[in-house]
């Protein structure tokens, strides 16, 4: 549980607020940048597949694969952010990528079923119970790494769920505001702007959770007899 304590102390800076602010800012910048670039993969993939008129199943598969790429980039950026604080390793990236693919597979399921002429009532019945997994997937995947490194790591799961719950609406609203017949560049801009807002919100909320978990770890270590 105390692994990485020496690195964490550089973030803590003897409990000075500037130390925690540095940690949060580092996390926010890395996570935001990584998610903006990562979200561009499914956003551009979806637009391209839509313009090319792909059938529902190939479209679905392409989006899930692109979602895995998004998760890998997000996890990679977060791993870099955590390097001075926690040795999360490559497993953080791998599990985040798999969780993102799972989230996209759930998120794309309703529209895919409807495109396949599945009745709306059956689509709702099949997909609504899966909705919580969409919000919990990344938090659970990353918790499976954090539980070996931080006390109270379970907090990471609801914190991520709240972060994504707050962050996802812009990705639905912004594209819907694009008028019919708008140039492709307008569609691309709407998706990328929505992705930037989503990334910033996720980074801000999870950054606060990270600081709380690190502070609890620091407190636990400081109480440990030498």
Secondary structure, DSSP 8 states (H G I E B T S, - for coil): --TTHHHHHHHHTTT-HHHHHHHHHHHHHHHHHHHHHHHHHHHHHHHHHHHHT--HHHHHHHHHHHHHHHHHHHHHHHHHHHTTT---HHHHHHHHHHHHHHHHHHHTHHHHHHHTT--HHHHHHHHGGGHHHHHHHHHHHHHHHHTTT-TTTTHHHHHHHHHHHHHHHHHHHHHHTS-TT--HHHHHHHHHHHHHHHHHHHHHHHHHHHHHHHHHHHHHHHTS--
